Amino acid sequence: MQVWVLTREENQYDQYGEYFDAVFSKKPTVRQLMPHVGDSKTTAEHVLSSGGGRISDEDTWYFLREIDC
């Protein structure tokens, strides 16, 4: 079985690495991701197309990974 895990990283002084945001039983859609990525369609599309990471110089960025259970 495989799931899709969404995590985020924060560019802050007291960050502790990746933070768990959501898990999906199948690859999510842009619409499903948007509530988790600040309602940004651009960010959701970036996460789906490239797996995530920074787009520019934003302080929060996301990663989407397929994980074997």
Number of C-alpha atoms within 10 A of each C-alpha: 6 12 15 17 19 24 20 19 18 16 13 9 6 7 10 10 10 14 14 12 14 13 17 15 11 11 17 17 11 19 13 13 23 17 12 17 21 11 14 15 15 12 22 25 17 18 23 17 10 10 15 20 16 15 13 7 8 9 10 15 20 24 21 25 16 16 11 8 6
